[in-house]
Amino acid sequence: MISQFNRFVLSHIKKAELVGVVMRISSFSLVSWKGPASPFLFVWIFNTLDAVLLTWCSVLKRDFAYTLLNTFWIIIGIVGIIRAMNLAH
């Protein structure tokens, strides 16, 4: 099952990466436009999902630099989600 999904992603990798990049641009644009009124939990979840998508693509492409970068964004996203939910002070 995973192998089939990986083949599907690889055959559409440019589109998947574009979706991830547009998601990231959208989330940061929302914060820029709305400032403190931004729905921060939504933004962190959305940003973390795009990092998961982009990490998956970079792993399939065997691109270590982007795998490292986007894995970092997943970790930062998890911290952001925890903070936006007021679970950590």
MOPAC internal coordinates of N, CA, C and O (Angstrom, degrees):
PM7 1SCF
backbone

  N    0.0000 0     0.00 0     0.00 0    0    0    0
  C    1.4603 1     0.00 0     0.00 0    1    0    0
  C    1.5347 1   110.85 1     0.00 0    2    1    0
  O    1.2310 1   120.00 1   129.87 1    3    2    1
  N    1.3461 1   117.60 1   -50.13 1    3    2    1
  C    1.4726 1   121.01 1   179.58 1    5    3    2
  C    1.5210 1   109.56 1   -61.62 1    6    5    3
  O    1.2310 1   120.68 1   138.00 1    7    6    5
  N    1.3107 1   116.30 1   -42.00 1    7    6    5
  C    1.4606 1   120.17 1  -178.92 1    9    7    6
  C    1.5296 1   111.18 1   -61.06 1   10    9    7
  O    1.2310 1   120.42 1   138.99 1   11   10    9
  N    1.3194 1   116.81 1   -41.01 1   11   10    9
  C    1.4632 1   120.44 1   177.76 1   13   11   10
  C    1.5238 1   110.63 1   -64.34 1   14   13   11
  O    1.2310 1   120.89 1   138.42 1   15   14   13
  N    1.3261 1   115.91 1   -41.58 1   15   14   13
  C    1.4569 1   119.55 1   179.78 1   17   15   14
  C    1.5298 1   110.17 1   -66.21 1   18   17   15
  O    1.2310 1   120.50 1   139.08 1   19   18   17
  N    1.3414 1   116.64 1   -40.92 1   19   18   17
  C    1.4689 1   120.23 1   177.24 1   21   19   18
  C    1.5245 1   110.96 1   -61.07 1   22   21   19
  O    1.2310 1   120.21 1   138.46 1   23   22   21
  N    1.3220 1   117.20 1   -41.54 1   23   22   21
  C    1.4698 1   119.97 1   177.47 1   25   23   22
  C    1.5230 1   110.94 1   -62.62 1   26   25   23
  O    1.2310 1   120.84 1   139.54 1   27   26   25
  N    1.3413 1   116.00 1   -40.46 1   27   26   25
  C    1.4651 1   120.25 1   178.70 1   29   27   26
  C    1.5314 1   109.95 1   -62.67 1   30   29   27
  O    1.2310 1   120.56 1   132.89 1   31   30   29
  N    1.3367 1   116.54 1   -47.11 1   31   30   29
  C    1.4667 1   120.30 1  -179.87 1   33   31   30
  C    1.5238 1   109.86 1   -62.03 1   34   33   31
  O    1.2310 1   120.21 1   135.37 1   35   34   33
  N    1.3357 1   117.20 1   -44.63 1   35   34   33
  C    1.4689 1   119.92 1   179.62 1   37   35   34
  C    1.5270 1   111.89 1   -60.67 1   38   37   35
  O    1.2310 1   120.66 1   143.46 1   39   38   37
  N    1.3235 1   116.35 1   -36.54 1   39   38   37
  C    1.4696 1   118.19 1  -179.33 1   41   39   38
  C    1.5349 1   111.69 1   -74.35 1   42   41   39
  O    1.2310 1   120.40 1   164.95 1   43   42   41
  N    1.3292 1   116.84 1   -15.05 1   43   42   41
  C    1.4738 1   121.47 1   178.83 1   45   43   42
  C    1.5304 1   110.99 1  -125.94 1   46   45   43
  O    1.2310 1   120.54 1  -149.79 1   47   46   45
  N    1.3259 1   116.58 1    30.21 1   47   46   45
  C    1.4676 1   120.19 1  -169.81 1   49   47   46
  C    1.5275 1   113.45 1   -63.83 1   50   49   47
  O    1.2310 1   119.97 1   141.89 1   51   50   49
  N    1.3046 1   117.65 1   -38.11 1   51   50   49
  C    1.4719 1   119.66 1   179.65 1   53   51   50
  C    1.5234 1   110.73 1   -63.17 1   54   53   51
  O    1.2310 1   120.28 1   138.82 1   55   54   53
  N    1.3233 1   117.07 1   -41.18 1   55   54   53
  C    1.4640 1   120.85 1   178.41 1   57   55   54
  C    1.5263 1   110.51 1   -67.16 1   58   57   55
  O    1.2310 1   120.22 1   138.24 1   59   58   57
  N    1.3226 1   117.18 1   -41.76 1   59   58   57
  C    1.4644 1   121.14 1   179.52 1   61   59   58
  C    1.5278 1   110.54 1   -62.38 1   62   61   59
  O    1.2310 1   120.81 1   136.05 1   63   62   61
  N    1.3373 1   116.06 1   -43.95 1   63   62   61
  C    1.4606 1   119.57 1   178.57 1   65   63   62
  C    1.5318 1   111.07 1   -64.40 1   66   65   63
  O    1.2310 1   120.46 1   140.38 1   67   66   65
  N    1.3199 1   116.72 1   -39.62 1   67   66   65
  C    1.4625 1   120.29 1   178.21 1   69   67   66
  C    1.5258 1   110.71 1   -62.67 1   70   69   67
  O    1.2310 1   120.21 1   138.07 1   71   70   69
  N    1.3171 1   117.20 1   -41.93 1   71   70   69
  C    1.4678 1   120.85 1   177.36 1   73   71   70
  C    1.5313 1   109.60 1   -60.33 1   74   73   71
  O    1.2310 1   120.02 1   134.15 1   75   74   73
  N    1.3349 1   117.56 1   -45.85 1   75   74   73
  C    1.4580 1   121.52 1   178.99 1   77   75   74
  C    1.5165 1   112.53 1   -60.98 1   78   77   75
  O    1.2310 1   120.46 1   137.24 1   79   78   77
  N    1.3220 1   116.73 1   -42.76 1   79   78   77
  C    1.4653 1   120.59 1  -179.81 1   81   79   78
  C    1.5306 1   110.68 1   -67.45 1   82   81   79
  O    1.2310 1   119.90 1   138.27 1   83   82   81
  N    1.3223 1   117.79 1   -41.73 1   83   82   81
  C    1.4674 1   120.66 1   178.24 1   85   83   82
  C    1.5322 1   109.98 1   -64.71 1   86   85   83
  O    1.2310 1   120.18 1   142.24 1   87   86   85
  N    1.3319 1   117.27 1   -37.76 1   87   86   85
  C    1.4701 1   120.21 1   176.37 1   89   87   86
  C    1.5277 1   110.49 1   -61.02 1   90   89   87
  O    1.2310 1   120.62 1   135.67 1   91   90   89
  N    1.3323 1   116.42 1   -44.33 1   91   90   89
  C    1.4694 1   120.27 1  -178.63 1   93   91   90
  C    1.5345 1   110.38 1   -65.58 1   94   93   91
  O    1.2310 1   120.44 1   134.43 1   95   94   93
  N    1.3151 1   116.77 1   -45.57 1   95   94   93
  C    1.4667 1   120.11 1   178.24 1   97   95   94
  C    1.5237 1   110.46 1   -59.85 1   98   97   95
  O    1.2310 1   120.37 1   137.71 1   99   98   97
  N    1.3160 1   116.90 1   -42.29 1   99   98   97
  C    1.4659 1   121.09 1  -179.60 1  101   99   98
  C    1.5169 1   111.80 1   -63.04 1  102  101   99
  O    1.2310 1   120.32 1   136.04 1  103  102  101
  N    1.3212 1   116.99 1   -43.96 1  103  102  101
  C    1.4658 1   118.95 1  -177.23 1  105  103  102
  C    1.5265 1   111.20 1   -66.73 1  106  105  103
  O    1.2310 1   120.14 1   137.73 1  107  106  105
  N    1.3311 1   117.34 1   -42.27 1  107  106  105
  C    1.4619 1   119.03 1   179.00 1  109  107  106
  C    1.5328 1   111.31 1   -71.52 1  110  109  107
  O    1.2310 1   119.93 1   147.89 1  111  110  109
  N    1.3159 1   117.74 1   -32.11 1  111  110  109
  C    1.4623 1   120.71 1   176.34 1  113  111  110
  C    1.5199 1   110.90 1   -65.41 1  114  113  111
  O    1.2310 1   120.70 1   139.27 1  115  114  113
  N    1.3281 1   116.27 1   -40.73 1  115  114  113
  C    1.4578 1   120.42 1   178.85 1  117  115  114
  C    1.5241 1   111.23 1   -59.80 1  118  117  115
  O    1.2310 1   120.60 1   135.55 1  119  118  117
  N    1.3245 1   116.46 1   -44.45 1  119  118  117
  C    1.4652 1   120.62 1   178.32 1  121  119  118
  C    1.5294 1   110.21 1   -64.99 1  122  121  119
  O    1.2310 1   120.29 1   139.36 1  123  122  121
  N    1.3233 1   117.06 1   -40.64 1  123  122  121
  C    1.4674 1   120.33 1   179.68 1  125  123  122
  C    1.5178 1   111.73 1   -63.38 1  126  125  123
  O    1.2310 1   120.72 1   137.94 1  127  126  125
  N    1.3284 1   116.24 1   -42.06 1  127  126  125
  C    1.4610 1   119.94 1  -177.02 1  129  127  126
  C    1.5192 1   112.66 1   -75.04 1  130  129  127
  O    1.2310 1   120.46 1   137.64 1  131  130  129
  N    1.3267 1   116.72 1   -42.36 1  131  130  129
  C    1.4629 1   120.14 1  -173.05 1  133  131  130
  C    1.5196 1   113.64 1   -93.87 1  134  133  131
  O    1.2310 1   119.95 1   163.30 1  135  134  133
  N    1.3197 1   117.69 1   -16.70 1  135  134  133
  C    1.4609 1   120.81 1   179.02 1  137  135  134
  C    1.5226 1   112.31 1    57.43 1  138  137  135
  O    1.2310 1   120.57 1    46.65 1  139  138  137
  N    1.3289 1   116.51 1  -133.35 1  139  138  137
  C    1.4664 1   120.16 1  -178.23 1  141  139  138
  C    1.5349 1   113.88 1   -63.46 1  142  141  139
  O    1.2310 1   119.96 1   162.78 1  143  142  141
  N    1.3213 1   117.67 1   -17.22 1  143  142  141
  C    1.4703 1   120.78 1   178.86 1  145  143  142
  C    1.5312 1   112.18 1   -84.29 1  146  145  143
  O    1.2310 1   120.16 1  -176.03 1  147  146  145
  N    1.3289 1   117.30 1     3.97 1  147  146  145
  C    1.4644 1   121.94 1  -179.03 1  149  147  146
  C    1.5263 1   111.14 1   -66.00 1  150  149  147
  O    1.2310 1   120.75 1   -34.59 1  151  150  149
  N    1.3223 1   116.18 1   145.41 1  151  150  149
  C    1.4707 1   119.57 1   173.99 1  153  151  150
  C    1.5404 1   108.85 1   -79.28 1  154  153  151
  O    1.2310 1   120.73 1   -98.34 1  155  154  153
  N    1.3354 1   116.20 1    81.66 1  155  154  153
  C    1.4558 1   121.16 1  -168.34 1  157  155  154
  C    1.5272 1   113.68 1   -59.34 1  158  157  155
  O    1.2310 1   119.56 1   141.84 1  159  158  157
  N    1.3313 1   118.44 1   -38.16 1  159  158  157
  C    1.4698 1   119.35 1   179.29 1  161  159  158
  C    1.5195 1   109.75 1   -62.41 1  162  161  159
  O    1.2310 1   120.31 1   134.39 1  163  162  161
  N    1.3283 1   117.01 1   -45.61 1  163  162  161
  C    1.4668 1   120.47 1   177.56 1  165  163  162
  C    1.5281 1   110.89 1   -59.23 1  166  165  163
  O    1.2310 1   120.88 1   134.07 1  167  166  165
  N    1.3286 1   115.92 1   -45.93 1  167  166  165
  C    1.4632 1   120.47 1  -178.16 1  169  167  166
  C    1.5282 1   110.36 1   -61.21 1  170  169  167
  O    1.2310 1   119.90 1   136.00 1  171  170  169
  N    1.3379 1   117.79 1   -44.00 1  171  170  169
  C    1.4644 1   120.04 1  -179.95 1  173  171  170
  C    1.5210 1   111.83 1   -65.80 1  174  173  171
  O    1.2310 1   120.36 1   139.78 1  175  174  173
  N    1.3142 1   116.92 1   -40.22 1  175  174  173
  C    1.4757 1   119.57 1   177.96 1  177  175  174
  C    1.5232 1   110.12 1   -64.79 1  178  177  175
  O    1.2310 1   120.47 1   132.94 1  179  178  177
  N    1.3212 1   116.70 1   -47.06 1  179  178  177
  C    1.4652 1   122.22 1  -179.61 1  181  179  178
  C    1.5338 1   110.60 1   -60.86 1  182  181  179
  O    1.2310 1   120.82 1   135.74 1  183  182  181
  N    1.3395 1   116.03 1   -44.26 1  183  182  181
  C    1.4646 1   121.59 1   179.96 1  185  183  182
  C    1.5281 1   110.76 1   -65.48 1  186  185  183
  O    1.2310 1   120.05 1   142.28 1  187  186  185
  N    1.3203 1   117.51 1   -37.72 1  187  186  185
  C    1.4601 1   120.64 1   179.08 1  189  187  186
  C    1.5313 1   110.83 1   -69.20 1  190  189  187
  O    1.2310 1   120.43 1   142.32 1  191  190  189
  N    1.3202 1   116.78 1   -37.68 1  191  190  189
  C    1.4652 1   119.68 1   177.06 1  193  191  190
  C    1.5292 1   111.20 1   -64.53 1  194  193  191
  O    1.2310 1   120.22 1   139.56 1  195  194  193
  N    1.3299 1   117.19 1   -40.44 1  195  194  193
  C    1.4720 1   117.69 1   178.05 1  197  195  194
  C    1.5267 1   110.21 1   -66.70 1  198  197  195
  O    1.2310 1   119.95 1   146.55 1  199  198  197
  N    1.3282 1   117.70 1   -33.45 1  199  198  197
  C    1.4681 1   120.41 1   177.37 1  201  199  198
  C    1.5234 1   110.95 1   -66.38 1  202  201  199
  O    1.2310 1   120.18 1   142.48 1  203  202  201
  N    1.3270 1   117.26 1   -37.52 1  203  202  201
  C    1.4680 1   120.70 1   176.86 1  205  203  202
  C    1.5247 1   109.76 1   -63.81 1  206  205  203
  O    1.2310 1   120.31 1   133.51 1  207  206  205
  N    1.3241 1   117.01 1   -46.49 1  207  206  205
  C    1.4667 1   121.14 1   178.96 1  209  207  206
  C    1.5273 1   111.30 1   -60.59 1  210  209  207
  O    1.2310 1   120.47 1   132.66 1  211  210  209
  N    1.3328 1   116.71 1   -47.34 1  211  210  209
  C    1.4689 1   119.93 1  -178.41 1  213  211  210
  C    1.5291 1   111.79 1   -69.32 1  214  213  211
  O    1.2310 1   120.13 1   147.49 1  215  214  213
  N    1.3251 1   117.36 1   -32.51 1  215  214  213
  C    1.4664 1   119.94 1   175.84 1  217  215  214
  C    1.5173 1   110.05 1   -65.54 1  218  217  215
  O    1.2310 1   120.63 1   134.65 1  219  218  217
  N    1.3216 1   116.41 1   -45.35 1  219  218  217
  C    1.4645 1   120.83 1   179.67 1  221  219  218
  C    1.5302 1   110.01 1   -58.12 1  222  221  219
  O    1.2310 1   120.83 1   133.54 1  223  222  221
  N    1.3305 1   116.02 1   -46.46 1  223  222  221
  C    1.4711 1   119.92 1   179.03 1  225  223  222
  C    1.5274 1   110.85 1   -60.49 1  226  225  223
  O    1.2310 1   120.19 1   135.82 1  227  226  225
  N    1.3277 1   117.24 1   -44.18 1  227  226  225
  C    1.4666 1   119.60 1  -177.60 1  229  227  226
  C    1.5220 1   111.72 1   -69.54 1  230  229  227
  O    1.2310 1   119.73 1   147.95 1  231  230  229
  N    1.3266 1   118.11 1   -32.05 1  231  230  229
  C    1.4692 1   120.74 1   175.17 1  233  231  230
  C    1.5252 1   109.23 1   -65.38 1  234  233  231
  O    1.2310 1   120.32 1   133.79 1  235  234  233
  N    1.3230 1   116.99 1   -46.21 1  235  234  233
  C    1.4673 1   120.42 1  -179.95 1  237  235  234
  C    1.5235 1   111.59 1   -62.56 1  238  237  235
  O    1.2310 1   120.40 1   146.53 1  239  238  237
  N    1.3322 1   116.84 1   -33.47 1  239  238  237
  C    1.4590 1   121.02 1   178.49 1  241  239  238
  C    1.5313 1   112.45 1   -83.80 1  242  241  239
  O    1.2310 1   120.78 1   174.80 1  243  242  241
  N    1.3476 1   116.12 1    -5.20 1  243  242  241
  C    1.4647 1   122.76 1  -177.10 1  245  243  242
  C    1.5344 1   111.51 1    57.62 1  246  245  243
  O    1.2310 1   121.56 1  -135.47 1  247  246  245
  N    1.3228 1   114.62 1    44.53 1  247  246  245
  C    1.4640 1   121.78 1   179.88 1  249  247  246
  C    1.5304 1   107.54 1  -104.10 1  250  249  247
  O    1.2310 1   120.75 1   -84.75 1  251  250  249
  N    1.3261 1   116.18 1    95.25 1  251  250  249
  C    1.4606 1   121.54 1  -173.10 1  253  251  250
  C    1.5196 1   112.70 1   -60.64 1  254  253  251
  O    1.2310 1   120.08 1   137.67 1  255  254  253
  N    1.3267 1   117.45 1   -42.33 1  255  254  253
  C    1.4687 1   120.21 1  -176.78 1  257  255  254
  C    1.5285 1   111.27 1   -60.51 1  258  257  255
  O    1.2310 1   119.88 1   132.72 1  259  258  257
  N    1.3261 1   117.84 1   -47.28 1  259  258  257
  C    1.4618 1   120.20 1  -179.34 1  261  259  258
  C    1.5209 1   111.94 1   -74.54 1  262  261  259
  O    1.2310 1   120.18 1   151.43 1  263  262  261
  N    1.3203 1   117.27 1   -28.57 1  263  262  261
  C    1.4646 1   119.52 1   173.83 1  265  263  262
  C    1.5236 1   109.45 1   -63.65 1  266  265  263
  O    1.2310 1   120.46 1   134.23 1  267  266  265
  N    1.3129 1   116.72 1   -45.77 1  267  266  265
  C    1.4691 1   121.28 1   178.76 1  269  267  266
  C    1.5312 1   110.89 1   -62.73 1  270  269  267
  O    1.2310 1   120.56 1   132.28 1  271  270  269
  N    1.3233 1   116.53 1   -47.72 1  271  270  269
  C    1.4652 1   120.80 1  -178.86 1  273  271  270
  C    1.5267 1   111.63 1   -59.70 1  274  273  271
  O    1.2310 1   120.21 1   131.64 1  275  274  273
  N    1.3032 1   117.20 1   -48.36 1  275  274  273
  C    1.4595 1   119.86 1  -176.01 1  277  275  274
  C    1.5234 1   112.43 1   -75.50 1  278  277  275
  O    1.2310 1   119.88 1   152.11 1  279  278  277
  N    1.3251 1   117.83 1   -27.89 1  279  278  277
  C    1.4660 1   120.21 1   172.16 1  281  279  278
  C    1.5230 1   109.35 1   -64.79 1  282  281  279
  O    1.2310 1   120.68 1   139.33 1  283  282  281
  N    1.3204 1   116.30 1   -40.67 1  283  282  281
  C    1.4669 1   120.93 1   174.37 1  285  283  282
  C    1.5228 1   110.09 1   -56.95 1  286  285  283
  O    1.2310 1   119.76 1   135.67 1  287  286  285
  N    1.3442 1   118.07 1   -44.33 1  287  286  285
  C    1.4567 1   121.33 1  -179.84 1  289  287  286
  C    1.5223 1   112.00 1   -65.87 1  290  289  287
  O    1.2310 1   119.90 1   148.98 1  291  290  289
  N    1.3252 1   117.79 1   -31.02 1  291  290  289
  C    1.4715 1   120.15 1   175.07 1  293  291  290
  C    1.5240 1   109.50 1   -63.82 1  294  293  291
  O    1.2310 1   120.78 1   133.70 1  295  294  293
  N    1.3291 1   116.12 1   -46.30 1  295  294  293
  C    1.4719 1   120.57 1   179.69 1  297  295  294
  C    1.5234 1   110.42 1   -61.84 1  298  297  295
  O    1.2310 1   120.50 1   133.11 1  299  298  297
  N    1.3275 1   116.65 1   -46.89 1  299  298  297
  C    1.4674 1   120.83 1   178.34 1  301  299  298
  C    1.5277 1   109.90 1   -61.22 1  302  301  299
  O    1.2310 1   120.48 1   140.44 1  303  302  301
  N    1.3227 1   116.69 1   -39.56 1  303  302  301
  C    1.4621 1   120.67 1   178.76 1  305  303  302
  C    1.5169 1   112.77 1   -62.77 1  306  305  303
  O    1.2310 1   120.53 1   138.28 1  307  306  305
  N    1.3215 1   116.59 1   -41.72 1  307  306  305
  C    1.4670 1   120.17 1   178.24 1  309  307  306
  C    1.5273 1   110.10 1   -62.72 1  310  309  307
  O    1.2310 1   120.62 1   136.92 1  311  310  309
  N    1.3255 1   116.43 1   -43.08 1  311  310  309
  C    1.4681 1   120.25 1   176.72 1  313  311  310
  C    1.5285 1   109.86 1   -61.61 1  314  313  311
  O    1.2310 1   120.00 1   135.60 1  315  314  313
  N    1.3277 1   117.61 1   -44.40 1  315  314  313
  C    1.4635 1   121.52 1   178.66 1  317  315  314
  C    1.5177 1   112.56 1   -61.08 1  318  317  315
  O    1.2310 1   120.10 1   139.52 1  319  318  317
  N    1.3361 1   117.42 1   -40.48 1  319  318  317
  C    1.4660 1   121.68 1   178.16 1  321  319  318
  C    1.5348 1   109.44 1   -63.73 1  322  321  319
  O    1.2310 1   120.60 1   133.82 1  323  322  321
  N    1.3083 1   116.47 1   -46.18 1  323  322  321
  C    1.4805 1   120.70 1   179.61 1  325  323  322
  C    1.5236 1   110.57 1   -60.17 1  326  325  323
  O    1.2310 1   120.56 1   136.44 1  327  326  325
  N    1.3249 1   116.54 1   -43.56 1  327  326  325
  C    1.4735 1   120.22 1  -179.92 1  329  327  326
  C    1.5292 1   110.97 1   -69.39 1  330  329  327
  O    1.2310 1   119.90 1   140.33 1  331  330  329
  N    1.3293 1   117.79 1   -39.67 1  331  330  329
  C    1.4651 1   120.07 1   179.91 1  333  331  330
  C    1.5246 1   111.52 1   -66.74 1  334  333  331
  O    1.2310 1   120.17 1   153.52 1  335  334  333
  N    1.3235 1   117.28 1   -26.48 1  335  334  333
  C    1.4713 1   121.51 1   176.79 1  337  335  334
  C    1.5290 1   111.69 1   -87.00 1  338  337  335
  O    1.2310 1   120.54 1  -177.59 1  339  338  337
  N    1.3355 1   116.57 1     2.41 1  339  338  337
  C    1.4658 1   122.17 1  -178.71 1  341  339  338
  C    1.5293 1   112.56 1    58.61 1  342  341  339
  O    1.2310 1   120.56 1  -144.42 1  343  342  341
  N    1.3306 1   116.54 1    35.58 1  343  342  341
  C    1.4599 1   120.82 1   177.70 1  345  343  342
  C    1.5180 1   111.71 1   -90.75 1  346  345  343
  O    1.2310 1   120.56 1   166.04 1  347  346  345
  N    1.3274 1   116.53 1   -13.96 1  347  346  345
  C    1.4652 1   121.88 1   177.83 1  349  347  346
  C    1.5215 1   108.32 1  -135.64 1  350  349  347
  O    1.2310 1   120.88 1   -34.82 1  351  350  349
  N    1.2915 1   115.93 1   145.18 1  351  350  349
  C    1.4757 1   119.26 1  -177.68 1  353  351  350
  C    1.5031 1   110.16 1  -115.10 1  354  353  351
  O    1.2310 1   120.10 1   180.00 1  355  354  353

